[in-house]
Amino acid sequence: MVLSNDNTNKTKVLLCGGGNAVHVLTAYIGALPDAQVCSILSLYPGEAERLQEALGDNGSIRCENDLGGQPVYGKPDLISSDPSTVAPGCDVVIMALPSSFHKLYLEKLKPHLKTGVVIGAMPGQSGFDLCARSVLGKEFCRASSIFALETLPWACRIVEYGRQVQVLGTKSEIGMAIASSPDRSTDSVRDIIQGLIGPKPVLKADSNFLSVTLSNPNIVHPTISYGLYRDRDLSVPFDEHPLFYQDVNQQTGEMLSKISDEVLAIRDNLCKKYPNLDLSSIHHLRDFMLLCYSNVIDD
């Protein structure tokens, strides 16, 4: 998985963000023998300093996952809010943060990225490829490799900030859209990211970035949130912390199914209008959930 011209060098990975997924990636990638988390970039005010303080001089992030086995540990070489100190020379850039921040990070990274970098988002549902081409330029993107995962590889939660994270559910399979550079195949880009996240979930090539943008995981969070809070007086404090997926009821499930039906109707109309457009990787949410979590779904 070595990407550098000098094969004695390890792959240098830049993680963007500071939340749950960055904690998991730091542990996973930091434990690999042929890759290293060379840096973490956070542009959120004070987050880089907070993460550095939590890690300390000799600390690392501990990650336990639902697949069993021993916990893994990883530590970044550098944490910063300054792209000029962390981005130069990186082989892979992974944005594990909300899509509303993609443009900001790309703008700040642009002067410091090397041509040929592998750069992408997890998740990358909100037109990450269009944002990257707009900010970085078409020529830069043609000479580099852009990718977008349709969702995060896992459901994960920070146990102790900067110290411990837990993977609650590893998906079985997720889609990945890729626009590879001329000197790199689509399969090789997928293999690079697969090597960084581990054997599960299996990354399956989506037909195009529109498939990722329209993929049904987009509908889950707002619909569940609406179902949780629609009948509550939010001026009254909760008796206990509300759960998210565990508190989904039948009515919310029916709403999710109906919205998923609407997404499929959009898919079908686009394919009717553009017969050569392949959106076959877009599935109903029911099928998507079974594909990702069949090993933990009872009903």
Salt bridges, closest charged atoms under 4 A:
GLU64 OE2 - ARG62 NH1 2.63
ASP91 OD1 - LYS114 NZ 2.67
ASP129 OD2 - ARG133 NH1 3.20
GLU139 OE2 - ARG142 NH2 2.30
ASP187 OD1 - ARG190 NH2 3.00
ASP231 OD1 - ARG230 NE 3.91
ASP261 OD1 - HIS284 NE2 3.06
ASP268 OD1 - ARG267 NE 2.97
